[in-house]
Amino acid sequence: MSRSAPVVGGSRGIGLAVARKLAADGHRVAVTSRSGQAVEGLLAVQCDVTSPESVDRAFAEVEEQHGPVEILVVNAGITRDTLLLRMAEEDFDATLQTNLVGVYRAAKRASRGMLRRKYGRLVFISSAVAMTGEHHTITPWCGRDAFHVPAAPTSQPPGGGTLGRELTMLTTLRSSARSAAASRTWGTSTSSTAFLVDEFGEMGAHYQT
């Protein structure tokens, strides 16, 4: 079944690879970015997740073009890591506004319609740093991990959880070394993009149907 599936932060890299995978599976895919740059074969939408108004406008455009959002992938994120004593307040705040608060805004906006229709899939792309930390990392990609539900029923993929009837959530890691969502170890030579798209395909039955 074809579903409306925007990828927030999907104009390049891992986000675009995931968007292409969803499109190849027959879904109606939109990709968002701060610039709103065109992406061949996909609906491109401008969205700044640090702005509630921008998020609402982006979702309204996706809904107008593709119908109510049924699958949401949140990949948008920034990193401005440095040593604690060197980090500027504005850099720390910008990271949290994008990586944490931005995830909240996108998930909240998508969840409205999902709960009404009793169907939805929320997928958050995170980092291994969110689980393990790094000695030089002050602002990890932990925003998506904050939305991770550890007490997932066995019928859901590891790393996922339920928010209501037929509404499920998954946090997966953008790391070539380890994926908590897939519960497997990957060789460090594997590219993050190839690994994540492969994982996306393997778990598709859980959050695309």
C-alpha positions in Angstrom: 0.0 0.0 0.0 1.3 3.4 -1.0 1.5 5.8 2.0 2.5 9.5 2.5 6.0 9.4 3.8 8.0 12.7 4.4 11.6 12.5 5.3 12.7 15.5 7.4 16.3 16.2 6.5 16.0 14.2 3.4 17.7 16.2 0.7 21.1 14.5 0.8 23.1 11.7 2.4 21.4 9.2 4.6 18.1 11.0 4.5 18.0 11.0 0.7 19.0 7.3 0.6 16.1 6.5 2.9 13.8 8.6 0.9 14.8 6.8 -2.3 14.2 3.5 -0.7 10.7 4.5 0.4 9.9 5.8 -3.1 11.2 2.6 -4.6 8.8 0.7 -2.3 5.9 2.7 -3.8 5.3 5.4 -1.2 4.6 9.0 -1.8 7.7 10.6 -0.5 8.5 14.2 0.3 12.0 15.4 1.5 12.5 18.5 3.6 15.5 20.7 4.1 16.1 24.2 5.4 16.8 25.4 1.8 14.0 23.5 0.2 16.3 22.6 -2.6 14.8 20.5 -5.5 15.4 16.8 -5.5 14.8 14.9 -8.7 11.8 12.6 -8.6 10.7 13.7 -5.1 8.6 16.4 -3.6 10.9 19.0 -2.0 9.6 21.1 0.8 11.3 23.9 2.8 11.3 23.2 6.5 13.3 24.6 9.5 12.7 22.3 12.4 13.7 25.1 14.8 10.6 27.0 13.8 7.1 25.7 14.8 5.6 27.8 12.0 7.9 26.3 9.4 7.2 22.8 10.6 3.5 23.4 10.4 3.7 24.9 6.9 5.9 22.0 5.7 3.4 19.4 6.9 0.5 21.3 5.4 2.2 21.3 2.0 3.0 17.6 2.3 -0.6 16.9 3.2 -1.9 19.0 0.4 0.3 17.2 -2.2 0.4 13.6 -0.8 -2.4 13.3 1.8 -2.1 12.8 5.5 1.3 11.8 6.8 1.4 8.1 7.6 5.1 7.4 7.8 7.5 10.0 9.2 11.3 9.8 9.1 13.2 12.4 11.1 16.8 12.7 10.0 17.4 16.4 10.4 20.3 17.3 12.7 23.4 19.4 13.2 26.6 19.0 15.2 28.7 21.7 16.7 30.8 19.7 19.1 33.8 21.0 20.9 35.2 20.9 24.4 32.9 22.1 27.1 34.9 25.2 28.0 35.0 26.2 24.3 31.4 25.7 23.4 29.3 28.9 22.9 25.9 29.0 24.4 24.4 29.7 21.0 26.0 26.6 19.5 24.7 24.4 22.3 21.2 25.9 22.0 21.1 25.5 18.2 22.0 21.9 18.5 19.3 21.1 21.0 16.7 23.1 19.1 17.5 21.1 16.0 18.3 17.6 17.3 15.9 17.5 20.3 13.2 20.1 20.1 13.0 19.7 16.3 12.2 16.0 16.6 9.5 16.8 19.2 7.9 19.4 16.8 7.9 17.0 13.8 6.6 14.0 15.8 3.9 16.1 17.5 2.7 17.5 14.2 2.6 14.1 12.5 1.0 12.3 15.4 -2.2 14.4 15.3 -3.5 12.7 12.1 -1.9 9.3 12.9 -3.8 9.0 16.2 -7.1 10.0 14.5 -6.6 7.4 11.8 -5.2 4.8 14.2 -2.2 4.2 12.0 1.3 5.7 11.9 5.0 5.0 11.8 7.6 7.4 13.4 11.2 6.7 12.6 14.0 8.7 14.2 17.6 8.6 12.8 20.0 8.9 15.7 23.7 8.2 16.3 25.7 5.6 18.2 27.0 8.6 20.3 23.5 8.9 21.7 24.0 5.5 23.3 27.7 5.4 24.1 28.9 9.0 24.2 32.3 10.3 23.2 35.0 12.0 25.3 34.9 15.1 23.2 31.2 15.2 22.5 29.1 17.8 24.4 26.0 17.8 22.2 25.4 14.3 20.8 22.6 13.2 18.5 20.6 12.2 21.5 17.4 14.0 20.5 15.9 11.0 18.8 17.1 8.7 21.6 14.9 10.8 24.0 11.9 9.6 22.0 13.1 6.0 22.1 10.6 3.6 23.9 12.6 0.8 25.4 9.6 -1.2 26.6 8.5 -2.3 23.2 6.3 -5.4 22.8 7.9 -8.4 21.1 5.7 -7.8 18.0 7.6 -4.6 17.3 11.2 -4.3 16.1 13.9 -4.0 18.8 14.4 -0.3 19.5 10.7 0.5 18.7 7.6 1.0 20.8 3.9 1.8 20.6 2.2 5.1 21.1 -1.3 3.8 20.6 -3.2 1.4 18.5 -1.3 0.8 15.2 1.0 3.8 15.9 4.6 2.6 16.4 7.9 4.3 16.8 11.5 3.3 16.0 14.8 4.9 16.8 17.7 3.7 14.6 21.4 4.7 14.7 23.3 6.4 11.9 26.4 4.4 12.6 28.3 1.8 10.6 29.6 0.2 13.7 26.4 -0.6 15.7 22.6 -0.4 15.4 20.5 -0.7 18.5 17.4 -1.0 16.3 18.6 -4.0 14.4 20.5 -5.4 17.4 23.5 -6.4 15.4 27.1 -5.4 14.9 28.3 -4.1 11.7 31.9 -3.9 10.4 33.5 -0.4 10.5 34.2 -0.7 6.8 30.4 -0.6 6.0 29.2 2.8 4.9 26.6 4.4 7.1 24.2 5.0 4.2 24.4 1.5 2.8 24.0 0.0 6.2 21.0 2.1 7.2 19.1 1.6 3.9 19.7 -2.1 4.2 18.4 -2.0 7.7 15.4 0.0 6.5 14.6 -2.7 4.0 14.9 -5.5 6.5 12.6 -3.9 9.0 10.2 -2.5 6.4 7.4 -5.0 7.4 7.3 -3.5 10.8 6.7 0.2 9.9 5.8 0.4 6.2 2.7 -1.9 6.3 
